[in-house]
Amino acid sequence: PDLSYSTCVFDLANGPVLLDIEPVPDHYWSISIFDARTDVAAVRSDRDTGGKSARLALIRKGMAVPKGYEPVALRYDKGLALIRILMTDAADFPTIDAIRRKSTCKQL
């Protein structure tokens, strides 16, 4: 097996960062949030979401969380989000890649 990776480097200095992670049917996937010290702030996977998308708002204390997003409070402004998708067959990559590209990481 192999993994397809996507990364998002973020900075909360200008407000929350919203992550919308598109689910990949019939494949294990996860999103891990690491803070500036590389401590894990949160992990969600297809097992946590029941196969639905993950919608996370990366925030610092006092920041508002948009409706429909799960807050992930961080101690530092900067960090990294890492999406991993399990691939058991290289022939699946074009399909997985098309789904993966629908995920977003954007400053609010």
C-alpha positions in Angstrom: 0.0 0.0 0.0 1.0 3.6 -0.5 -0.3 7.0 0.6 -1.3 10.1 -1.3 -0.4 13.3 0.7 -1.6 16.9 0.6 -0.3 19.6 2.8 -1.5 23.1 3.9 0.9 25.4 5.7 -1.3 27.9 7.7 -1.0 31.1 9.8 -3.8 32.2 12.1 -2.4 35.7 12.5 -5.1 37.1 10.2 -8.0 35.0 11.4 -9.3 31.4 11.3 -8.3 28.9 8.6 -11.1 26.7 7.3 -10.4 23.1 6.2 -13.0 21.3 4.1 -11.8 17.7 3.5 -13.5 15.8 0.7 -14.2 12.2 1.6 -12.7 9.5 -0.5 -15.1 6.6 -0.8 -13.8 3.1 0.0 -10.4 4.4 1.1 -9.0 5.3 4.5 -8.1 9.0 4.7 -7.1 11.3 7.6 -6.4 14.9 8.3 -3.8 15.7 11.0 -3.2 19.2 12.3 0.3 20.0 13.7 1.1 23.2 15.5 4.3 25.2 15.2 6.0 22.9 17.7 4.9 19.8 15.7 2.5 18.8 18.4 -0.6 17.1 17.1 -3.6 19.4 17.7 -6.2 17.2 16.0 -6.7 14.1 13.9 -9.9 13.2 12.0 -10.4 10.3 9.6 -13.1 8.6 7.5 -13.8 6.5 10.6 -14.5 9.6 12.7 -16.8 11.2 10.1 -18.6 8.1 9.0 -17.4 8.6 5.4 -18.6 12.2 5.3 -16.5 15.3 4.8 -14.5 16.9 7.6 -15.0 20.6 8.2 -12.6 22.1 10.7 -12.0 25.7 11.7 -8.4 26.2 13.0 -8.6 29.0 15.6 -6.8 30.7 18.4 -8.6 31.6 21.6 -11.3 34.2 21.1 -11.8 33.6 17.4 -15.3 33.0 16.1 -16.1 29.6 14.6 -18.3 29.7 11.5 -21.5 27.6 11.6 -21.0 24.1 10.4 -17.3 23.9 11.3 -15.7 22.0 14.2 -13.3 24.2 16.1 -9.7 23.1 16.5 -8.0 25.4 19.0 -4.3 25.9 18.6 -1.7 27.4 20.9 0.4 28.9 18.1 -0.6 30.8 14.9 1.5 28.7 12.6 1.3 25.0 11.7 0.7 22.4 9.1 -2.3 20.3 8.0 -1.6 17.0 6.4 -4.1 14.9 4.5 -3.3 11.2 3.9 -5.2 8.9 1.6 -4.5 5.1 1.5 -4.0 3.7 -1.9 -3.8 0.0 -2.4 -3.6 0.1 -6.2 -1.6 2.7 -8.2 -4.3 2.6 -10.9 -6.7 4.3 -8.4 -4.5 7.5 -8.3 -6.2 9.5 -11.0 -9.6 9.0 -9.3 -8.2 9.7 -5.8 -6.3 12.7 -7.1 -9.4 14.3 -8.6 -11.3 13.8 -5.2 -8.3 15.0 -3.2 -8.1 18.3 -5.2 -11.7 19.2 -4.0 -10.4 19.6 -0.4 -9.6 23.2 0.6 -7.6 25.1 3.1 -8.4 28.8 3.2 -8.1 31.8 5.4 -11.5 33.1 6.6 
